[in-house]
Amino acid sequence: MEELMEILEDICPEVDFEKETALVDDKVIGSFEILAIISEIRDSFDVTLTPAEIIPENFNSAQALWNMICRLKK
């Protein structure tokens, strides 16, 4: 989770990823940030995100992203 938090903070340093729970729903992050996050997740965690995983529920919080990464690594 620490590595994910570093990635997120590098992409969007102004966002408090520890507290935000509606990153997509509240438009805290947009499509460009989501694409950057997907790319970094792929490179850092060696997982592939299919279009089925690219839904707001998986990107609304750092915890949701982490849960998705853990699920994909299994």
C-alpha positions as CSV (number, residue, x, y, z in Angstrom):
1,M,0.0,0.0,0.0
2,E,2.9,2.4,0.7
3,E,4.2,2.1,-2.8
4,L,0.7,2.8,-4.2
5,M,0.4,5.9,-1.9
6,E,3.7,7.2,-3.3
7,I,2.5,6.7,-6.9
8,L,-0.7,8.5,-6.2
9,E,1.0,11.4,-4.4
10,D,3.5,11.8,-7.3
11,I,0.6,12.0,-9.8
12,C,-1.7,14.3,-7.7
13,P,0.3,15.8,-4.9
14,E,-2.6,18.2,-3.9
15,V,-4.9,15.3,-3.1
16,D,-5.2,13.7,0.4
17,F,-5.5,10.1,-0.7
18,E,-5.7,8.9,2.9
19,K,-9.0,10.7,3.4
20,E,-10.7,10.9,-0.1
21,T,-13.3,8.2,-0.7
22,A,-14.9,9.7,-3.9
23,L,-12.0,10.6,-6.1
24,V,-13.9,9.9,-9.3
25,D,-17.4,10.6,-8.1
26,D,-16.4,14.0,-6.8
27,K,-14.2,14.7,-9.8
28,V,-11.1,15.0,-7.7
29,I,-9.2,13.1,-10.3
30,G,-9.9,13.1,-14.1
31,S,-9.2,10.9,-17.0
32,F,-5.6,12.0,-17.4
33,E,-4.8,11.1,-13.8
34,I,-6.6,7.8,-14.1
35,L,-4.6,6.9,-17.2
36,A,-1.4,7.8,-15.4
37,I,-2.4,5.7,-12.4
38,I,-3.2,2.8,-14.6
39,S,0.2,3.0,-16.3
40,E,2.0,3.2,-13.0
41,I,0.0,0.4,-11.4
42,R,0.8,-1.8,-14.5
43,D,4.5,-1.0,-14.3
44,S,5.0,-1.1,-10.5
45,F,2.8,-4.1,-9.6
46,D,3.0,-6.1,-12.9
47,V,-0.8,-6.4,-13.3
48,T,-3.0,-5.8,-16.3
49,L,-6.2,-3.8,-16.0
50,T,-8.9,-4.8,-18.4
51,P,-11.7,-2.4,-19.3
52,A,-13.9,-4.3,-16.8
53,E,-11.7,-3.0,-14.0
54,I,-11.7,0.6,-15.1
55,I,-14.8,1.6,-13.2
56,P,-15.3,4.4,-10.7
57,E,-15.7,2.0,-7.8
58,N,-12.1,0.8,-8.3
59,F,-10.7,4.4,-8.5
60,N,-12.7,6.2,-5.8
61,S,-10.1,5.7,-3.1
62,A,-6.6,4.5,-2.5
63,Q,-8.1,1.5,-0.6
64,A,-10.3,0.6,-3.6
65,L,-7.3,0.8,-5.8
66,W,-5.3,-1.4,-3.4
67,N,-8.1,-3.9,-3.2
68,M,-8.2,-4.1,-7.0
69,I,-4.4,-4.6,-7.2
70,C,-4.5,-7.4,-4.6
71,R,-7.3,-9.1,-6.5
72,L,-5.5,-8.8,-9.8
73,K,-2.2,-10.2,-8.4
74,K,-4.0,-13.5,-7.3
